[in-house]
Amino acid sequence: MTNTQPDVLSVPLPQNAHRWAEEFASQQDNPLKGKQVYLNTLAVYAVHSYLKWLNIETALNQGDSWHRGLRAIFDVADLVLPGVGKLECRPVLPGEAAIVLPPTMTQERIGYVAVQFSQQLDYVELLGFLPAREIAESPAILQITQLQSFDSLFEIIQMRSLLINLRQWLTGIFQPDWQPPELVFANNFRSSSTMTRPSTNSISRAKVINLESQVLLLMQLTPTDSEVFNICLRIYPGNDSIHLPPDLQLIVLDEAGNTGMEAQARSADDWMQLEFSCQHEEKFSVKIVLGETSLMEEFVV
């Protein structure tokens, strides 16, 4: 069970954290903006240090807060967790009971860490974490009393690390078992002859699925002009077989585990397909069943 009461964690601020903060602050147009950038930088560095101590991977220099142009324009204090998402690290000043979250950074965040500063700025206290899904107000306001323990953050990190993030495919980042289709189909001449050809703006990857018989799964991801992605799933026979195994099932489930659509191979089918659309941040699972064996993979768009 998750402990929802946060434990306050003290994190020291080393000299190199202050050097980054001083450098970034000196680039700003006025002292007020410089102070904002200074505190944001220290907050991000503190959370980075804490997660690094826990052997949780971070990418300190990949966030908007480490981008000279973006931090000059926006109030950003984000820390990138590769394969997981962005964590917003918001400074809390003495006496503050709530934080108004800038509207420019409420998108694509997995959640928020409240970072309380000491008067001497030699250490900070991490007050707790709040998942982004629990902020519904506009403008978004984070009450200090809403904060949860970091167990909630660790659960999200663990859950997301098991998900295949399809948005990463758009930037050329792929899981090792998802290969270019021409490589996967190279030794399956019958399947490659019926393989769907992707459109120019689509991204396709394929993998080998070993159940009672080997099959090949092809996923084609096509972004639209909006925050909607069209997805096409196809299964082909493997091992140079002519037809799919009879009664092979391809099932798509929503985030709650409910079946959204399914297809079942008939005798003499040489491929089968499901097509659907997903919005940004939507999660779904793909389940392939044959006899007593099955495989399921989870995705987020």
N, C-alpha and C positions, 0 to 999 in steps of 0.2 A: 504494500500500500504506500502511496506517495505521501510524504510528510509535507503538508501545505504551509506549515509555519517556517518562514525563512530564518536561517541562522546567519547572523552578520559575520562576514569574513573580512579580516584585515589584510590588505595587500600593500607592501611597501612600494614606493615609487623611486626607482634608481635614477642616477644622474642622466643616463642616456635617454630616459623618458622625458625629462625636463629639457634636454637638448633638442629633441624632436619638437616638443611643444613650443619652445622659444623660436626655433627656426620657422615653423608654420605660422606662428602669431606675428612675427616680424614682417611677413609678406602681405599683411592685411592693410586696408586703407585707413582704418581708424582704430583707436584703442578699444572701443566696445567690441568690435568684431574680433580684434586680436585676443581679447579675454575669452570670448566664446570659443575660438579655435584652440586656445591654450588648454582650457578645461576639457573640451571634447577630446583632444589628443591624449591627455593624461588618462581620461576615462577609458578610452579604447585600449591604451597600452596596459592599463591595470587588468582589464578583463582578459586580454591576450596573455599576460603573465600568469594569471590564475589558471586558465585553460591549458597553457603550455606545461605548467606544473603537474596537471592531471593527465598529461600525454594526449590531450585533445588537439588535433591539428588546426592551426589557424593560418591565414594568409594576410598578415598585417598590412602589407603594402598594396593589396588589391582592392581595398574598400574605397568608397567615395571620400572618406575622411582623410585618406592619404593621397588624394588627387588634388593638385594645387588649384586648378580651375574650379572644381566642384565645391571644395570647401570654402572658397572665396565667395561663392554665390549662395550656397545653401548652408543650413544649420545641420550638419551631418556628423554622426559619431558611430559609424558602422564598422563592424569587424566581420570579415568573411571567414566562414567555416567551410572549407572545400567539400563539395558533395553534400552539404547540409543546407546552407543558405546564409543570410546575413543576420547578424545579431546587433541590435542597437544598444549602445552603452551610454546612457543619459546621465550627465552630471546632476547631482542633488546638492544644493547649497544649504548652509545652516538655516534651520527654521522652516524649510519648505516641506509641505505636506502633500504636494501634488506636482506633477510635471506636465506641462502642455507640450505634446509631441508635435513637432513641425509637420505640416501636411506633406511636405516634399519627401519625407522619409518613412511614411506609414505604409508604403508599398513594398512588397517582397521581403518583409522582415519575418523571421521566425518568432521573434519576441524581443523583450526589452529587459536590460539589466540596469538597475538603479545604483549609481556610484556616488556615495557620500564622501565629500572632501573634508579633510581636517584643515585647521587654520594655517598650519605650517606647510601644507601640501607635500609632506614627506611620506604620507601613506593615505590610502582611501579605504572605505568600508563598502563592500558589496552587500547591499541591503536585501537583494532578492531578485527574482525573475518573474516576468509575466508573459505568457504566450500571446502572440499577436491576435489570435482568434478571440481573445477575451476582452479586446478593446473595441467597443461598438459606437462610442460617442463621436460626434463631429462638431467642433474640433476634438481630436483624440486627447483624452486626459488620463494620465496614469496616477492613481492615488497610491501613496506609499503603503496604505493599509491593504491594498489589493495584492501586494507582492507575495509570491510563493517561494518555496525552497528551490534550490538549484536541482533537486531531483527531477522537477518538471522539465528543466532544460536538458538534463542528461537523457531522459526518456525520449524527447524529441530528436536528439542527436542519434540515439540508437535506432529509432524507428526510421529516420530519414536515411541513415547510412545503409539500410537494407533496401531502400527504394532505388529504382533506376530512374534518374532524373533526365527526362527526355529533352528538357531545355538545354542541357549540356551538349546534346547531339548537335544543336545548332551552332555551337562554338567549336565543334570538332573533337569533343571529349566523349569517348566511348568506353564501355566496359570491355575487358579483354575477350570475353566469349561472344560478343556481338561483332561480327566481322563484315567486311564488304560482301555483298551477295555473290559477286563473281568468284570470290575465293571459296565460299561455302558450297556453291553449286558446281564448282569446277569438276568434281568427281561424280556428279550426279547428272549425267547427260540428259536423261529423260525429263528430269525436273527443270533443268535450265532451259529446255526448249519451250516450256510453258510459263516461265517466270515472267511476272508483270514488269513492265518497263516504267521506271519512275518518271514523273514529270520534272521539268527543269528546276523547280523550286522545292522539290521533295528530297528528303534524306531517308535512305534505306539501309537497314542492317539486317543480318540474318544470323541464326545460330542453329547448331545441331541439337536436337532433343532426343535423348535415348530413353525410351519407355520399353514396352515389350518388343516393339519394333522401332527402328530409327526413322524420325521424320525431321523435316527442315522447316523452321519457323522464320518467316519474313515479315518484318515490320516496316511500313512506310509512313513517315511523318511529314505532313504538309502544312506549314503555317499559312494562315489566311491574313487578310488585311486587319482583322481585329485580333482580340486575345483568344481566338478559337483556333484549335489545331485539328485537322482531319487526320484520322488514323486508319490505316488499312492493314489488316492482319491476314496473312496467307500461310497455309500449311501445305507442304509438298512431301511426297514419299522420299525417303532416303535410301542409301545403299543401292542406288540404281534400280529401285523397284519401279514397277509400272503404275501401281495404284496405291492409294492410301489404305491403311489397315481398316477393315470394316468396323463400324461403330466407334471410330476415333472421334472424340469430342473436343471442340474448341469453345471455351466459355469465357465471357468477359463479365467481371463482377465490379460493382461500385465500391466506394470506400467502406460502406457498411457490410460488405460481403454478400450483398444481394445480387442475384444473376440479372444482368442487363440484357444480354443476348447470348445465343449459343448456336452452334452448327454441329452437325454429325455426319460423318462420312458414310456414304452408301457404297455398295459394291460397285467397282469400276470407276470410282471418283479418282482423278489424278491430282486434284487440289481442291481446297475449300477456303472460303474467305469470309471475314466479317469487317464491316466498315462502320465507323462511328466518329463523333466529334467530342473533344474535351476542351474545357476552358482552362485558363491559367490557374495553377495551384490545385487543379482537380486530380484526384488519385483514382486509380483503377488497378485491377489485377487481371492477369490472363492465366487461365487454367487449362491444361491439356490433359485429357484423361483417356487411357486405353486399358480396358480390362480392370485389373486390380492395381494398376500403377497410375500415378498422376504427377504432374509438375505444375507449380504455380510461381509466377513472377509478379512483383508489385512495381507499379510505375507512378510517377508524378509528372505532370506537365509543367 
